[in-house]
Amino acid sequence: MQRLINILKAGFDFLFSYVYDMWRYWHHSQAFARFRSRITARAYLLITVHSLEKGLALQDRKPGFGKAKCSELLVDARRFQQKFGPDPICQYVAEVIGSVLDFHASTGDMDPALVARLQAFKETLCPIAKAYDASGGLRIIRKQEIAASLPPDAYQFFALRSSVRQFAEGKIPEEIIREAVRIAQRAPSACNRQSCRLHYSTDPDVIAKTVLFQDGAGGFGERAAAVFIVTSELGAFNHAGERNQGYVDGGIFSMTFALGLHALGYGTCFLNWCATAREDQEFRRAFKIPPSELIVALLVGGCLRDEFAVARSPRLPVDEVMCRL
């Protein structure tokens, strides 16, 4: 009888959790309403404008490429302005369309009407704060610049990043966390949608409270200097095929953030977030995580001791991981 009860309970948890995930994606994504909120509309504009940037970055560009998309984008950007007001995304749209039209001009394929529409759109833009980078189009990277920035031993840099469970006393300064986030923002995301957010705290009470929700952090998590919760905004995604993309983008962002702290001289430890729908709801209520954000990963971080022990965690042979197509 107890075995039957356990099976039924597990089945209900599966069903409830899947329905919960489906309802949240249905309710918060762009799938049925691209302009339902500033977040969903901004992500939709990012998808479209980034497709133009990708076209500009191709080695072989077709003359006149992207004209129809530029025209549609101007209509959508105007709609965005009317509904949500000024936003740096509009400046970014203007910059990218301007780059596309400059390419058209260089090939002798100008569209005067489209140029006039862009100019009229630019006149509606408001100045943006210096903190925002709305520059769009292309930038040139030189191979020698990459070579000059490489670590002497690339493998050793990554091999020395381990899950740290023995932290030294001390705090992680706010500017260090900010710099690690700036590094994490260089992680790729689907169509440059930048769906990820970092919720964090350096308050010992909040850190201890977070650890209570995570079974694998006992004995060390409460001694960390900071806790980090990485989320992904569901409003950035727009159809059923993208239902899991938040986990992909959030995972890449999380790892880049951890490597950023590693590069800045601080340690981190990922905490598994394997939660049922009920556990997810409880966690959100406890830490005020918006319902539109997908919880992807938890990390704790802190200062490094002069010497500390970490789990060896041997890796599989490379040949077992490499699969030639």
N, C-alpha and C positions, 0 to 999 in steps of 0.2 A: 504493500500500500504506500509506504513512504517513497519507494522508487517511482511509483506512478505519480505521486504528488510532485516530486522533483521534476519529472519529465514535463508535466503539465505547466508547472511554474516556469521552466526554461522556455517552453514553447510560447507561453504568453509574453515573456520578456522579449523574445525574438520578434513576435508579431507587433507588439506595442512599439518597440524601438524602430522597426522598419516603417511603420505607419507614421510615427513621430517625425522621422527624417524626411519622409515623403511630403508630409504636410508642411514642414518648415521650408523645404525647397520650393514647393508650390507657392507658398504664401510670400516668401521674401525674395525670390529670384526675379529675373527679368522675363521669365518664360511667357507670362501673360500680360505684362504691363511694363514696357520699357521705361516709361516716364512716370512710374508710380512714386518715385522719390528722387531726391538729388543724387543719391548714391547709385541707383540703378541707371538713371539717365546719364550720369557722368561715365559710368562703365561702358554704356552703349556707345557713347561718343569716342571713348578710348579705343574700343574695338575697331571702329570704322577708321579713325584717323591713323591708327597704327598700321592698318593694312596699306595705307598710302605711304607711310614711312618705309615699310618693308619693300614696297615697289621701288622707291627711290634708292634703296640700298642694293638692288640687284645690279649685277654687272652689265647685263643687257636689258636696257629699258626701252620699251616700245614708245615711239613718238605719240604724244597725245594720251598716254595712259592716265587713267583715273579721272577723266573729265566728268563722267556721269556721277562718280562717287563724290567728287568735290562739290558738285551742284547739290546733291542730296544732303551732304554734310552741312552745308550752309543753311539749308532749311531746318535741319535738326538742331543746329546750334542756336538759331534764332528762337526756335520753340523752347529750347532749354532756358535761354535768357528770359523769355516771357514768363515762364513758370517758376524759375528758381532765382532769377536775378544774376548779378555778377559772379563770375567764378573763373579761376585761372585756366580751367579746361578750355574756355572760349579763346583765350590768348593762344593756347597750344594749337587749337584747331586752325586759327588764322595763320600761325607760323608755318604749319605743315602745308596747308593749301598754297601759301605763298611760295614755298619751296617747289611744289609741283608745278605751279604756273611759271616759275623761273626756268624750270627745265623745259617746259613747252616753248618758252621764248627762245631758249638756246637752240631749239630744233626748228624754229620758224613756224611753229604751230600754235600761234596765239589765239585765244578766244576772248575778244574784247568785252563781251557781255559778262563772262565769268570773272574777268579782272575787275570790272566795275562793281559787280556784286560783292567781291571780296573787299574792295575798298570801302564800300558802304557798311559792310559788317565791321570792319576795323574801327570805323568811326563811332560805333556803339560801345566799344570796349572801354572799361574803366582801368585806371592804373592799378597794378597789383603789387602786393607787398614784396619786398626784396627776398623774403624767405622762400618764395615760390620760384621754381624754375619752370617756366612755361615755354622754353625754347624747343622748337620742333624742327624736323628735317633730318639732316645728316651731320655727323661729326667725323673727322678723319683721325684714325688711330694708326700709329706707325709701329712696325714690328720691333724696332730698336727700343721704343718706349716700354714695350712689354718685357723685352729681354732685360732692360735695366732695372725693372722692378721685381724680378723673380728672386725667391729665396735661394741661397746657395745649395741647399738640399731640400727639394720640394717634398719628397717622401717623409723626411724627418720632421718637417713642420706639421704634417698631418698625423704622423705616428705619435707625436708627443701630445696630441690632444686626446685626452682620455676623460671618462666620466669621473669627476672628482667628488669624493665623499668625505674628504678631510680638508676642511677649510681653515685658514688662519683667521685670527681676529681682524676686524676692520670692515669698513663699508666699501661698496662700489660707488665712486662718485657719480653724480648725475651726468656730468659731461662725458664720462666713459660709456654709460648706458646709451646716451644720445649718439655717440660716435659709432657704437656697435650697431645701432638701428640704422644709421646712415650707410654703414657697410652692408647690412642685410637688405637694404633697399636696392642694392646693385644686383640682387638675385633676379633671375628671369621670372616672369609671370606670364600667364596666358594673355597674349595680345597686349602686353603692358598694362593690364588692368589694375595691378597693384592692390589686390584685395586684402592683403594681410594687415593686421593690427597687433600691437604688442601692449598688453595690459601688464603692469608690473607694480611691485611694492618693495620698499626696503624697511618697512615697519615689521619688527619681530613678531608682533601679535598676528598680523595678516599672514606672514610666512608660516607661522605655526598652524594657523587656521586652514591654510591651503593644504599643508602636509596631511592634515587629518582626512582629507578627501582622497588621498593617494596612498595605497597600501605599500608601495615599494620605497618610500622615502623615510621610513621610520629609522631613528637612530642617527640621522645626519641632516635631513632636510631642514629641521628646525634650527640648525646651527648656521645655515646659509645666510649670506648678507642680503640676498634679494631673491624674489620669486618672479617668474615671467610666464605669462599665459599668451600663447600665440593663437590668434583667431583668423578666420578668413570670411570676408563679407559675402554672403550668399547673393546679394544684389548685383554682384559683378558677373554672374553667370546667367545664361539665357535659354538653355534647352536641356532636354533629358540627358543628352550625351555629355553634358558638363556637370552632371550632378555630383561627381567625385573630384572635380578639378580643384576645389578649395583645399582638399587634403594634399594634392600635389603641390600647389603653389605655397601652401602653408608649411609643408615639409621642407621645401627648398629654402624658404625664408628662415625657418627655424635653424637649419643647419648652418646657413650663412651667418646668422646672428651669433651662434655658438662659436663659429670659427673667428668671427670678429672679436669677441671677448677674449678668445685664445690669443689672437694676434696682439691684443692690447695688454696681455699679461694677467688675465683672470680665468678662473676655472668654472666649468658648468657641469651639470648632470641632467640629462633628459629624464623625465618622469613619464612613464606610460600613462596615456589617457584612454583607457578602454572602459567606456561607461555605457550603462544602459540609459534608456530615455529618462527614467526616474532620477538616476544619479546626475545626468546632465542638467535636468531641471533644478535639482537641489543646488548644484554648483553655481548655476547662473544666478539663482536668487541670492546666494551667499555673497557673490562678488560683483553683482550687477552687470553681468555680461549681456549685451543687447541680444534679443532673440534672433536678429537677422545675421548674427555672426556664428560661424561654425567653430567650435573649440577643436583645435588641431593638436597642440602640444603644450606640455608644462615643462619648465626648466627651473632649477635653482642655480644660483651662482654665488661666487665669493672670491676672497683673496686667496692666493696660493701660499702654502707654507714653503719654507726653504727646502724641505724634503717631505714627501708624502707617498703613501702606498695607493696603488690603483689595481683593479682586477686586470689580469693578463688578457683575458678575452681573446684567445687566438682566433685568427681568421681562417676561413676555408682556403684550400689551395687555389691559386689564381685560375688554373686550368678548369676547375669545377665551376667557376663563375663566368668565364668567357665562353660564349656560345656562338660560333661562326655561323652566319646565315648562308 
